[in-house]
Each structure stands twice: as C-alpha cells, then as structure tokens.
Amino acid sequence: MLRRNCRTWLRSRVRSSLISTRSTPVYHAARLSEYAGGAQIYLKREDLNHTGAHKLNHCMGEALLARHMGKKKLIAETGAGQHGVALATAAACFGLECEIHMGEVDIVKEAPNVSRMKLLGASVVPVTFGLRTLKEAVDSAFQAYLADYRNSIYCIGSVVGPHPFPLMVRDFQHVVGVEAREQFREMTGTDPHAVCACVGGGSNAMGIFSGFLDTAARLYGVEPLGRGDGTGNHAATMSYGREGIIHGFKCYLLQDEEGNPAPVYSCASGLDYPGVGPEHSFLKDEGRVRYVTADDRQAMDAFHRLCRLEGIIPALESAHAVSYAIELARERRHDAILVNLSGRGDKDLDYVLEQYGAGDG
Ligand SMILES: *Cc1c(COP(=O)(O)O)cnc(C)c1O
C-alpha cells in the first residue's frame, strides 16, 4: 500500500515537471570499450546531477514529501558530507529548515562540505560522543528527530534504516532505472546484458536495478574490498558479512563476535558502511543480483582510465563499478554493459593526488 502510494504520488508530482528536466544521459563509452577489448560499455551519467551525484534524487523526493506532509524541518546524518550537502540543497530549494548531524572527526576531515552546508542555510550539529563519525551521527540525528517528530522529517541517506526508509529511498531513486532503460532501448533497440553499480548502503544500485529486475539483464552490485580481506580492511558486506541488525534493520552485516558493527574501510568514503540495504540482502539470497568486489587499487586504476579515455573524472565510489565492468567486458565479448556512474570525482581530487599522484604520465 505504502509502496504503491509512494510511487504513484511521486509520479504524479514528478512525471511531467521534474523527470524531463532531471534526466541524465546514457553515454556510450567507446574508447573505454575499446580499451576493455570486448563488450560495449555504457554509462548512466548520474555524475552530471547538481551537487555531483545521484544523492540529490532522493533528497529532492524527501523534501517534496516533507512539504506535502506540512513538515518544516529536514533532519539527517552525514558521514563525508555528501548527503548533507545534497539535503541542504533540496531544503534551500523548497524553503525548509535543515539540520545535519555530523561527527566531530568528519567535520574536521570534510571542512569544505561543512562550509557548503552552512552556505546553503543548514545548521550543522557536531556529534561529540563515541568514535565521533557516521554511526554516532545517525544515533544523534535519530534522537533529534524523536524529540521533534511532529515538526520534522528524518531524511535518511541511503536504502537503509527501519521501514519505510529503504522503500522510500528506493522509489525516489527508481527514476534512474526507468530513464536508463528507456534511453538504452532508444540507443540500441534492446536491454543491456548486464548492469553494474557500486554498493555502499545501496541507493544508487537499487535505483538502477529496480528498472531492470524484470528483464533478462544480469545485475552486479560491486562492493569495496579496500586494502584486501581481513576485518577493518574493507566494507564488502555481502561477501564477508552475516545476518545482523544495525540502525533498526536486518541485513548482511560486518560484525564482531558480539554482533557489534565491525570497523570498515574503503578509499571511497561513501562506500564504508558495515551494513547494506535489506532489499539488497534479499536480492542476494534470491540470487537475482550477484555481489562482487573491487579493491582500492582496481578502483583507482578505473578512475584513471576513465579520466584519460573518456574525459570523465568519476567519484571513487563509481570507479568501483567501472572497474568491474571492464573485467566483465573482457570475459563477455559480445555483451552490452550498463554502469551507473553514481557521481563525479571533484570531491576526491585531493585524496587521489596525495595518495597516487596524477597517473602514469
Ligand atoms: C554516497 C555515494 C555512494 C554510496 O551510496 P549508495 O547508497 O550505496 O548509492 C555511491 N556513489 C556516490 C558518488 C556517492 O556519493
């Protein structure tokens, strides 16, 4: 019921006005395909969204929903600040208050995003307990919401959390899958053989997968293997996790013996979450989606390839999906592979240059 309502409502609001202006192109990456030496690779260009990633899709949906429900204030957590900036943008667009909870450690690390949120009119609440990063920011934001739930709405950053958040965010990102399928058909006359997307919490992947679940396309969720296997070196939840509970929902979870969330790492800060959306956990068990990995080195290699071969600087998160697509292209020479390029890499430049230099000359 809720699911139908959410989608129907959004469609009625969005179909005519926003979709036409929202749509991002599907792009045939001819030179990358040639490099991969087999299949043809296509990119759904979510990196071209305002604020630089797919996140604005669900933030605009959340802000529209807030306005529809007569709420005055948006409350959310943020880790690296990307969700906070996208939500602050949506709040400014619709004239709503915005309160972003962020760990003190992240506030120092991600100073430019803190400035962006403030410029956009959001208040940033520093979280001073525990490890002072994303997990505590979620706890703090939940508390603030519970203290003011009549006036405010909680705007979660991915397809995670208690019902109905995973469903809402999936439906808000569904537009990516619908568009991509229509555009791909227009370009090639058929559906892709494979669809790849990176998986942190899982919103960009659920968005594009939900447009292809009823096709014959093979679906691949690409998780970050970071520095390799071993607790604390990666955030490959599906490959190494087991059933557990985090932030009010059940999913595959990287955890210690007592069931506490394990420490996680990836060069892509948007992917380092020890849990994953419950619907992804279901799709893994059903066997409908295959969950695979790319490590830091592979993601970094794909990052540089896309820069040099296509003139596109991708987010490090998205580079994980590109990396796997290149691998797949080599194996399945006659396939057409669609990648959700979830974001652009402006935010990652300092990190890449510091860690790896500007490439191989
Ligand atoms: C936040 C982010 C992700 C990870 O979030 P999902 O919910 O897994 O999509 C991926 N790519 C980019 C560019 C991001 O900013």
The ligand as an SDF file (V2000), in Angstrom:
LIG
                    3D

 15 15  0  0  0  0  0  0  0  0999 V2000
   27.1410    8.2210   -1.3470 C   0  0  0  0  0  0  0  0  0  0  0  0
   27.6160    7.7270   -2.6290 C   0  0  0  0  0  0  0  0  0  0  0  0
   27.5820    6.3390   -2.9590 C   0  0  0  0  0  0  0  0  0  0  0  0
   27.1570    5.2780   -1.9850 C   0  0  0  0  0  0  0  0  0  0  0  0
   25.8190    5.3210   -1.6130 O   0  0  0  0  0  0  0  0  0  0  0  0
   24.7640    4.2390   -2.1300 P   0  0  0  0  0  0  0  0  0  0  0  0
   23.6160    4.4550   -1.2120 O   0  0  0  0  0  0  0  0  0  0  0  0
   25.3720    2.8870   -1.9900 O   0  0  0  0  0  0  0  0  0  0  0  0
   24.4620    4.5680   -3.5360 O   0  0  0  0  0  0  0  0  0  0  0  0
   27.9800    5.9500   -4.2210 C   0  0  0  0  0  0  0  0  0  0  0  0
   28.4310    6.8460   -5.1200 N   0  0  0  0  0  0  0  0  0  0  0  0
   28.4980    8.1750   -4.8410 C   0  0  0  0  0  0  0  0  0  0  0  0
   29.0150    9.0920   -5.8850 C   0  0  0  0  0  0  0  0  0  0  0  0
   28.0950    8.6500   -3.5910 C   0  0  0  0  0  0  0  0  0  0  0  0
   28.1840    9.9650   -3.3250 O   0  0  0  0  0  0  0  0  0  0  0  0
  1  2  1  0
  2  3  1  0
  2 14  2  0
  3  4  1  0
  3 10  2  0
  4  5  1  0
  5  6  1  0
  6  7  2  0
  6  8  1  0
  6  9  1  0
 10 11  1  0
 11 12  2  0
 12 13  1  0
 12 14  1  0
 14 15  1  0
M  END
$$$$
